[in-house]
Amino acid sequence: MTASAQIGVTGLAVMGRNLARNFARNGYTVAVHNRTAAKTRALVEEFGDEGAFVAAESAREFVDALERPRRLVIMVKAGDPTDAVIEEFAPLLEPGDVIIDGGNAHFADTRRREQSLREQGIHFVGTGVSGGEEGALNGPSIMPGGSAESYASLGPMLERIAAKAPDGSPCVAHIGPDGAGHFVKMVHNGIEYADMQLIGEAYQLLRDVGGYEPAEIAEVFRTWNTGRLDSYLIEITAEVLSHVDAATGKPFVDVVQDRAEQKGTGRWTVQIALDLGVPVSGIAEAVFARSLSGHAELRAASRDLPGPAPARLDPEAAKAFADKVEQALYASKIVSYTQGFHEIAGGAAEYDWDIDQGEVAAIWRAGCIIRAAFLDRIRSAYDADPALPSLLSDPGFAKEITEAQPDWRDVISTAVTQGVPTPGFSAALAYYDALRAERLPAALTQGQRDFFGAHTYRRIDREGSFHTLWSGDRSEVEG
């Protein structure tokens, strides 16, 4: 087979197929391959008029169709299937060739694969791709890791197929070495979990306390989407809430089971944050909220537990309450992004990645699920101060949080007194209050740990570690 394709895609499920079509639509000749040859033939038959495809039925044919340095995109399930594909193709490649993993791989697996393939002279680029099947086809946000050399070869192609931000810049950037790209994609998904949970809490407050019906709440969200909350998730929330089920005539949201699933990236975000010692309490609460929603038997057994029932407000009071919910949602959203970027900084420090956080915010402005207008402001905050310790330290965001505080606190107080669960809103405010507190109860915790386990503690008035002889005369000794 003549080497005529600039890039190849193996794994032609929806994401892989759409990504191949995106490359072809942008003028590249694309080699396509799937374990089931019928899928390969079907893609070419159905979409062959969109661009130039080279159908390959075997791994050897696929590799032979690629121009050097070969660029091979893997779009299969994360885990063992990805390893199996790498083991099949790596022996057919040569030093300088590039394997791109566009799946939702765990970044630790990406680091392992990158190191192994590097020893063979093959570049491995773990690449976060966000935007779902529509983004894969029309322009996703792309987060590639790997070597700078591999990005020099691959980058221009990714920049052509990526989503374009409002200023026209492509939503792709070289994130950093080995697993950096998949790490940032993981955190992106963690923020996505938090964003969706906060929106869900806003919906429930508007419905249970405000007394709004789903179609009315849709209009509230459409109004919010014209302001500072302008985002893809707010936009689609309005669409979901305004949809009516054809079979029953009821609001669509009322005929869907209230049990949310997850694919793992949100859970990984929390697990890795624990390993790094980075507090991501808002993201964690979003993950746990999905988990709790799935425990149907536990929830059924607990329905008769005593507690207040929400008392719906009159229309005028409901409108004022909706404005307060908007403040609470926006403030909590700032906190969830703050926690996500803190984790990215923690990962960069732990794994020696030089990640430009302003650039990360920039490539999330279009294509991805958490795309939002205020990412421009996050980019500007990090561009102005690359060492910014927290988004809450940025004067603009600090001012907005200050203005939102009274309503934010009032909404959470109302939720508590009326028995409406708001774990995301509450965790965000608790995080904020903990950061600004002069003293935290951790001093007492350290005393307790020293009492039962002689773990020692540090003092505020001199250097060193100390231990109190609790079972003795309670004198203090150096630890």
Disulfide bonds with the S-S distance in Angstrom:
none
